Amino acid sequence: MPAYNGPWTTAAQLYSRAVSASISIVWFRNDLRLADNPALNAAAQRGGPVIPVFIWAPDEDEPWSPGAASQWWLHQSLARLDAAVRTHGARLIIRNGPTLAALRALIQETGATAIFWNCRYEPAIAARDAAIAAALLSDGCAAHSGNGTLLFEPGAVSTHAGKPFQVFTPFWNACRAAPQPVAPLSAPAGLPAPLRWPATATVSQLTLEPSIDWAAGMRAAWQPGEGGAHEQLARFLDGAVARYPAARDRPDMIGTSRLSPHLHFGEISARQVWHAVHARCAIDVTPGLLQGGDAYLRQLGWREFAHHLLFHFPWTTDAPLRPAFSQFPWSDDAVSLRAWQRGCTGYPIVDAGMRELWDTGWMHNRVRMLVASFLVKDLLLPWQAGARWFWDTLVDADLANNTLGWQWTAGCGADAAPFFRVFNPMTQGQKFDPDGVYVRRWLPELAGLPSRWIHQPWLAPVVELRRAGVEMGRTYPQPIVDHALARARSLAAFARVKKRGSQAQVPRA
C-alpha cells in the first residue's frame, strides 16, 4: 500500500517553523498539472524551496510499461509541465530510474528533507511506492503521499459487510451517499527556488517520441497538457454535456468529453471535472443539462469503479475475475488478430474504429465495445490480446479502465455483460452511425457507397459497388468471418464451459 499520512491539509502542519526553509521534492507521475495537485500544494505550504521532479523508470512498470502512444503523449505533457513550472519560478528536473536511486541522489544533491507525491493505485506501482516510502523514511527523509487521482480512494468504499463491490450500481450509490469530493485546490502562486538547481535531462533525452514519425494524426487530434485539458472541458460544458445522454453513443459526432487521456495523465483532476460539471448545472438548471451532467458524472463513476476493482483484484490485468473463463477454448489465430489490428476485418464499423485508433490514439467508447466484442466473440481470440493492443496504441491507456473494459466485454469480469451478448456490427453501425459519417471518415474507400450498404458492403448490388469504386476483396476486404456463424460458434464454446461446471460465479455484493 502507498504511504499515506491522512488528509493532505495536515501535511504542512507536520513541520515547525524551525524547518520551514527545508527543501521539498515533489515527485510527479500521472499528475502532470499545477492546479488541484495536493502533493505540490502541500510542498508549497511547507515554506521552503520546492523541486519538481519526474523520473522515467519504465522497467519498474513491467509488464505494463507505457505503450508507444502513451509515451508520445507523455513527451508533450512533460514539455508543457516544464513550461508551466517555469512561469512559477521553478523548473522540472528529469531523471532516469531506478526510482529509489534517483530520489536518493536528488536528496544527496539538494539536501531535501521531504518528498511529496500523489498516490497511484495500480498494484505493482503501489507496492513499489510503499517500498520507496519505507526506504526514504529509514534514510531520515520524510515521505508523504495521498489521494490526488480519484474522487474516492479505492479502499474507502465498501459494502455493508466491509467487502469490495463487484457490481457498479450499488458501488456508485455508495459513492454518491458519501461526502462530496472536496473543492479543487488552486495552483500555488509561486514555487520558491533552491540556491542551486540539480542537473536534469531534457524531455527529448527520454526518447519518448517515435524515431519514425507516425504521430501526425495524434498531433492533429490532441493538445496534451493542462491547458489543453481545460480547453477540452470548456468545450464539453459549453454544448456537448446537454446532448450527452443521446450523443455519447454516436461515433459520427463529437458527443463525449474526450477527457480520458487528460484524466489519465493527471493534466486535469477528477475533482476539477466533478465540480465544474456541478457548477455548470447550478447555473443552467434546464432538464437537458441536468440529465447530461448526471449521466456524465456516472461515467466518472465507472472510472472510479475500475480502480476499485483493480485495487481489490490485482490479478485481473492478466487473468479473468471469473475463474471458469481460464478454461475457455480461445483460438490462436495470428492472421485474424493481425486483420483486426489493421482494420481489415471486412466489417466497416469495426475497421473504422481500429483505423481511428491507429491514426489518433483514441477510439469512441461505443466502438471500443464493438471492436472488443468482435475480437473475443466473432474471432474467439483472447481478451488479453486485445488489452495488449489497446495498451500500446491508446493515448488514454489506463490499466484499471483497460482491464475493466476488456473483462466486461468478454463476460469474465465484475458486473460484466453476459457472454451471450454478442454485438452485431451491422445493426450497431446502422443504429449509431446511420448515415455512415464515421465509416466514411475512416474508410474513404467506401465513401461512395449509399448509406443503405455502408455497413454491409458485401451485400450491395454490383452496380452500386461499381458506381462507388468498390471492389470487394481488392479495394476493401471480404468479411473474414460470417457473423451469424461466428456468434453460434462462440455461444457453443461458452455452453461447453458452462456444462463442465466451470461457470463458477464470483459472489456478488
C-alpha positions in Angstrom: 0.0 0.0 0.0 1.2 3.6 -0.6 2.5 5.5 2.3 -0.3 7.8 3.4 -0.4 10.4 6.2 -4.1 11.2 6.2 -5.7 14.3 4.7 -3.4 16.5 2.6 -4.4 19.5 4.6 -2.4 18.2 7.6 0.8 17.6 5.7 2.2 21.2 6.2 1.3 21.0 9.9 3.8 18.3 10.4 6.6 20.8 10.3 7.6 23.5 12.7 8.9 26.9 11.8 12.4 25.8 12.6 12.5 23.7 9.4 10.3 25.9 7.2 13.2 26.6 4.9 13.9 22.9 4.2 13.8 21.8 0.6 10.9 19.7 -0.6 10.8 17.4 -3.6 7.6 16.9 -5.5 7.6 13.6 -7.4 5.3 13.9 -10.4 3.9 10.9 -12.1 0.4 10.7 -13.6 -0.5 14.1 -12.1 1.1 16.5 -14.6 -0.7 19.7 -13.5 -0.2 22.6 -11.2 -3.8 23.2 -10.1 -5.5 20.8 -7.7 -2.3 19.0 -7.2 -2.3 18.0 -3.5 1.3 16.9 -3.3 2.5 20.2 -4.9 0.2 22.2 -2.7 1.5 20.5 0.5 5.1 21.0 -0.5 4.5 24.7 -1.3 2.8 25.2 2.1 5.8 23.9 3.8 7.5 27.2 3.1 10.9 26.3 1.7 12.2 25.7 -1.9 10.3 23.2 -4.0 11.9 21.0 -6.6 9.5 19.4 -9.1 10.9 16.0 -10.3 9.9 13.4 -12.9 11.6 10.1 -13.0 11.4 7.9 -16.1 11.6 4.2 -15.0 9.6 2.1 -17.4 11.2 -1.1 -16.3 9.6 -0.8 -12.9 6.2 -0.8 -14.5 6.7 -4.1 -16.3 4.8 -5.9 -17.7 2.7 -2.7 -18.2 5.2 -0.1 -19.0 3.7 2.7 -21.1 3.0 1.9 -24.7 4.1 3.8 -27.7 1.1 6.1 -27.9 1.2 6.9 -24.2 4.9 7.7 -24.5 4.2 10.2 -27.3 1.6 11.9 -25.1 3.9 11.9 -22.1 6.6 13.7 -24.1 4.2 16.5 -24.9 2.8 16.7 -21.4 6.1 16.8 -19.7 7.3 19.7 -22.0 4.2 21.7 -21.1 4.6 20.9 -17.4 8.2 22.2 -17.5 7.0 25.4 -19.2 4.3 25.8 -16.6 6.5 25.4 -13.6 9.0 27.8 -15.0 6.3 30.5 -15.0 6.1 29.8 -11.3 9.8 30.3 -10.7 10.8 26.6 -10.8 11.9 24.0 -13.4 11.1 20.4 -13.9 14.1 18.1 -13.0 14.0 15.0 -15.2 16.0 11.8 -14.2 16.1 8.2 -15.3 15.4 5.4 -12.9 15.7 3.2 -10.9 13.3 5.5 -9.0 14.7 5.0 -5.4 18.3 5.5 -6.6 17.2 8.7 -8.5 15.4 10.1 -5.4 18.3 9.3 -3.1 20.7 11.0 -5.5 18.5 14.1 -5.6 18.3 14.1 -1.8 22.1 13.9 -1.6 22.5 16.7 -4.2 19.9 19.1 -2.8 19.7 18.4 0.9 15.9 17.8 0.6 14.3 16.6 3.8 10.8 15.7 2.5 9.3 14.1 -0.7 5.7 14.5 -1.6 3.7 12.5 -4.2 0.2 11.7 -5.2 -0.8 8.0 -4.8 -1.1 5.7 -7.7 -3.2 2.6 -7.2 -2.0 0.1 -9.9 -0.9 -3.0 -7.9 2.7 -3.2 -8.9 3.2 0.6 -8.7 1.5 0.8 -5.2 3.8 -1.9 -3.9 6.8 -0.2 -5.4 5.8 3.2 -3.8 5.3 1.6 -0.4 8.9 0.1 -0.6 10.3 3.5 -1.6 8.5 5.3 1.2 9.9 2.8 3.7 13.4 3.2 2.4 13.2 7.0 2.4 11.9 7.1 6.0 14.8 4.8 7.0 17.1 7.3 5.4 15.7 10.0 7.6 13.7 11.7 4.7 10.0 12.3 5.3 7.8 10.7 2.7 4.2 12.0 2.3 1.6 10.7 -0.2 -2.2 10.9 -0.5 -5.0 10.9 -3.0 -4.7 13.3 -5.9 -6.1 11.0 -8.5 -9.6 9.7 -7.7 -12.8 11.1 -6.3 -12.8 8.3 -3.7 -9.9 6.2 -2.6 -10.4 2.5 -3.7 -10.2 1.2 -0.1 -12.6 3.8 1.3 -15.7 2.4 -0.4 -17.1 -1.0 0.6 -20.2 -3.0 1.1 -22.0 -3.1 4.5 -20.1 -6.3 5.1 -16.8 -4.5 4.5 -16.1 -6.2 1.2 -15.3 -4.7 -2.2 -18.2 -4.1 -4.6 -18.4 -6.1 -7.8 -21.5 -4.5 -9.3 -21.4 -1.0 -10.5 -24.8 0.4 -9.5 -24.5 -0.3 -5.7 -20.9 0.9 -5.8 -21.9 4.2 -7.4 -24.8 4.6 -5.0 -22.4 4.2 -2.1 -20.1 6.8 -3.6 -23.0 9.3 -4.1 -24.1 8.7 -0.5 -20.5 9.6 0.7 -19.4 13.2 1.4 -18.9 15.1 -1.8 -15.3 15.4 -3.1 -13.7 18.4 -1.6 -13.2 21.5 -3.7 -10.2 21.6 -6.0 -7.1 23.5 -4.9 -5.7 26.5 -6.8 -2.2 26.3 -8.2 0.5 27.7 -5.9 1.2 31.3 -6.5 4.9 30.6 -6.8 7.4 27.9 -6.2 10.5 29.0 -4.2 13.7 28.0 -5.9 16.7 26.4 -4.3 20.1 28.2 -4.4 21.3 25.8 -7.0 19.2 23.6 -9.3 20.3 20.0 -9.7 21.2 18.6 -13.1 18.4 17.5 -15.3 17.9 15.6 -18.5 15.8 17.1 -21.2 12.4 15.7 -22.2 13.9 14.8 -25.6 16.6 12.7 -24.0 14.0 10.3 -22.7 13.4 9.3 -26.3 9.6 9.0 -25.8 8.7 10.1 -29.3 8.9 7.6 -32.1 12.1 7.6 -34.2 9.9 7.3 -37.3 7.2 9.9 -37.1 3.8 8.2 -37.1 2.2 10.7 -34.7 0.8 13.2 -37.2 -2.7 12.1 -36.6 -2.3 12.4 -32.9 -0.8 15.9 -33.1 -3.8 16.9 -35.2 -6.3 15.4 -32.8 -5.0 16.4 -29.4 -3.4 19.2 -27.3 -1.7 17.4 -24.4 -1.1 19.4 -21.2 -3.0 21.2 -18.5 -4.2 24.0 -20.8 -5.4 21.5 -23.4 -7.4 19.6 -20.8 -9.2 22.7 -19.6 -10.0 23.7 -23.2 -11.5 20.3 -23.8 -13.5 20.5 -20.6 -14.8 24.0 -21.5 -15.9 22.8 -25.0 -17.8 19.9 -23.4 -19.5 22.1 -20.9 -20.4 24.7 -23.5 -22.5 22.4 -25.6 -21.9 18.6 -25.6 -22.9 18.0 -22.0 -26.6 18.9 -22.6 -26.6 16.4 -25.5 -24.6 13.8 -23.7 -27.3 11.1 -22.9 -28.3 10.8 -26.5 -25.0 11.7 -28.3 -22.5 9.8 -26.2 -23.1 6.6 -28.2 -22.7 8.3 -31.6 -19.2 8.0 -33.1 -20.4 10.1 -36.0 -20.5 13.2 -33.8 -18.5 14.8 -31.0 -20.8 13.9 -28.1 -18.3 12.8 -25.4 -15.9 14.9 -23.3 -12.7 13.4 -24.8 -11.1 14.0 -21.5 -9.8 10.4 -20.9 -6.2 11.0 -21.8 -6.1 14.2 -19.8 -7.5 12.4 -16.8 -5.1 9.5 -17.2 -2.1 11.7 -17.2 -3.5 13.9 -14.5 -3.5 17.1 -16.6 -6.9 17.7 -15.0 -8.2 16.0 -11.9 -11.4 14.1 -11.4 -12.3 16.6 -8.7 -11.9 19.5 -11.1 -14.2 17.9 -13.6 -16.7 16.9 -11.0 -17.0 20.4 -9.5 -17.0 22.0 -13.0 -20.0 19.9 -14.1 -21.8 20.7 -10.9 -21.1 24.4 -11.2 -22.4 24.4 -14.8 -25.6 22.6 -13.8 -26.1 25.0 -10.9 -26.1 27.9 -13.4 -28.2 26.3 -16.0 -30.9 24.1 -14.5 -32.6 23.1 -17.7 -33.6 19.4 -17.7 -31.3 18.5 -20.6 -28.2 19.9 -18.9 -29.0 18.4 -15.6 -29.6 15.0 -17.2 -26.5 15.3 -19.2 -24.4 16.3 -16.2 -25.7 13.4 -14.2 -25.1 10.9 -17.0 -21.5 12.2 -17.4 -20.7 12.0 -13.7 -21.9 8.4 -13.8 -19.2 7.8 -16.4 -16.6 9.2 -14.0 -18.1 6.7 -11.6 -17.1 3.9 -13.9 -13.6 5.2 -13.8 -13.7 5.0 -10.0 -15.2 1.5 -10.2 -12.3 0.4 -12.5 -9.7 1.5 -10.0 -11.8 0.0 -7.1 -11.8 -3.4 -8.9 -8.1 -3.4 -9.8 -7.1 -2.3 -6.2 -9.0 -5.3 -4.7 -8.4 -7.8 -7.5 -4.9 -7.1 -8.8 -4.5 -10.3 -10.8 -7.2 -9.3 -13.2 -4.9 -7.5 -15.5 -4.0 -10.9 -17.0 -6.5 -13.4 -15.6 -10.3 -13.4 -15.6 -12.0 -12.5 -12.4 -14.5 -15.4 -13.0 -12.2 -18.5 -12.7 -14.3 -20.6 -15.2 -13.1 -18.4 -18.1 -9.5 -19.6 -17.5 -10.7 -22.8 -19.2 -12.3 -21.0 -22.2 -11.3 -22.5 -25.5 -9.8 -19.4 -27.1 -8.4 -19.6 -30.6 -4.8 -18.9 -31.6 -5.1 -17.2 -35.0 -2.4 -14.7 -35.7 -3.8 -13.9 -39.2 -7.2 -12.9 -37.8 -5.6 -10.9 -35.0 -3.5 -9.0 -37.5 -6.5 -8.3 -39.7 -8.4 -6.9 -36.6 -5.4 -4.8 -35.6 -5.0 -3.3 -39.0 -8.7 -2.6 -39.5 -9.1 -5.2 -42.3 -11.9 -7.4 -41.0 -14.4 -6.6 -43.7 -16.9 -5.2 -41.2 -16.8 -1.4 -41.7 -17.7 -0.2 -38.2 -15.0 -2.4 -36.7 -12.4 -1.4 -39.3 -13.3 2.3 -38.9 -12.7 2.1 -35.2 -9.4 0.3 -35.5 -8.1 2.8 -38.0 -9.3 5.7 -35.9 -7.3 4.2 -33.1 -4.2 3.8 -35.2 -4.4 7.3 -36.5 -5.4 9.3 -33.4 -4.5 7.0 -30.5 -8.2 7.1 -29.4 -11.4 5.4 -30.2 -15.0 6.2 -29.4 -16.3 4.2 -26.4 -19.2 2.6 -28.2 -16.9 1.5 -30.9 -14.4 0.2 -28.3 -17.2 -2.2 -27.2 -17.9 -3.2 -30.7 -14.3 -4.0 -31.7 -13.7 -5.8 -28.4 -16.8 -7.9 -28.9 -15.7 -8.8 -32.4 -12.3 -9.9 -31.2 -13.4 -12.1 -28.4 -16.7 -13.4 -29.8 -16.6 -13.3 -33.6 -12.9 -14.3 -33.8 -12.8 -16.2 -30.5 -9.4 -14.6 -29.7 -8.5 -14.0 -26.0 -9.3 -10.7 -24.5 -5.8 -10.3 -23.2 -4.6 -9.9 -26.8 -7.0 -7.0 -27.3 -6.0 -5.5 -24.0 -2.3 -5.5 -25.0 -3.1 -3.9 -28.4 -5.1 -1.2 -26.8 -2.4 -0.7 -24.2 0.2 0.1 -26.9 -2.0 2.2 -29.2 -4.3 4.2 -26.9 -3.2 7.7 -25.7 -5.5 7.1 -22.7 -4.2 3.6 -21.9 -5.1 3.2 -18.3 -4.5 -0.1 -16.6 -7.7 -0.1 -14.5 -10.0 1.1 -17.3 -8.4 -1.2 -19.9 -8.8 -4.2 -17.6 -12.4 -3.5 -16.7 -13.4 -2.8 -20.3 -12.0 -5.9 -21.7 -13.2 -8.2 -19.0 -16.6 -6.6 -19.2 -16.9 -7.3 -22.9 -15.5 -10.8 -22.6 -18.1 -11.5 -19.8 -15.5 -12.7 -17.4 -15.2 -9.7 -15.0 -17.2 -7.9 -12.4 -20.6 -6.6 -13.5 -19.8 -8.0 -16.9 -22.1 -8.1 -19.8 -23.5 -11.6 -20.3 -21.3 -13.7 -22.5 -24.2 -14.3 -24.8 -24.4 -10.6 -25.6 -22.7 -10.5 -28.9 -22.7 -7.2 -30.7 -23.8 -7.3 -34.3 -21.5 -5.0 -36.2 -24.1 -4.3 -39.0 -27.0 -3.4 -36.8 -24.8 -1.4 -34.4 -23.4 0.5 -37.3 -26.9 1.3 -38.6 -28.1 2.4 -35.2 -25.2 4.6 -34.1 -23.7 5.7 -37.4 -26.9 5.7 -39.5 -25.6 7.9 -42.4 -22.2 6.3 -42.4 -20.4 9.5 -41.4 -18.0 7.8 -39.1 -17.3 4.9 -41.5 -16.8 7.2 -44.5 -14.3 9.3 -42.5 -12.0 6.4 -41.6 -12.7 4.1 -44.6 -12.5 6.5 -47.6 -12.5 3.5 -49.9 -16.2 3.0 -49.0 -17.2 6.7 -49.0 -19.1 6.5 -52.3 -21.5 3.8 -51.1 -25.1 4.7 -50.3 -25.9 4.6 -46.6 -28.1 1.5 -47.1 -24.9 -0.5 -47.9 -22.2 1.3 -46.0 -22.3 -1.1 -43.0 -22.6 -4.3 -45.1 -20.9 -3.6 -48.5 -20.7 -7.3 -49.4 -24.5 -7.3 -49.8 -24.5 -4.3 -52.1 -25.6 -4.8 -55.7 -22.8 -5.0 -58.2 -23.9 -1.8 -59.9 -23.8 0.1 -56.6 -20.3 -1.2 -55.9 -19.1 -0.2 -59.3 -20.6 3.2 -59.0 -18.8 3.7 -55.7 -15.5 2.3 -57.0 -15.6 -0.6 -54.5 -14.3 -4.0 -55.5 -14.8 -6.4 -52.6 -11.7 -8.4 -51.9 -9.5 -5.9 -53.6 -10.2 -2.3 -52.6 -12.0 -3.5 -49.4 -11.7 -6.9 -47.8 -14.5 -9.5 -47.7 -15.6 -10.3 -44.1 -13.1 -12.6 -42.5 -15.9 -14.5 -40.7 -19.6 -14.8 -41.1 -21.1 -13.0 -38.1 -24.0 -15.4 -37.6 -21.8 -18.5 -37.8 -19.2 -16.9 -35.5 -21.8 -16.0 -33.0 -23.1 -19.5 -32.9 -19.6 -20.9 -32.5 -18.9 -18.5 -29.7 -22.1 -19.4 -27.8 -21.4 -23.1 -28.3 -17.9 -22.7 -26.7 -19.5 -20.9 -23.8 -22.1 -23.6 -23.4 -19.4 -26.3 -23.2 -17.5 -24.4 -20.5 -20.8 -24.0 -18.6 -21.7 -27.7 -19.0 -18.4 -28.8 -17.5 -19.4 -27.0 -14.4 -16.7 -24.4 -14.8 -19.1 -21.4 -14.8 -18.4 -20.6 -11.1 -19.9 -17.3 -10.3 -17.9 -14.8 -8.2 -20.0 -13.9 -5.1 -21.7 -10.5 -5.7 -22.1 -7.8 -3.2 
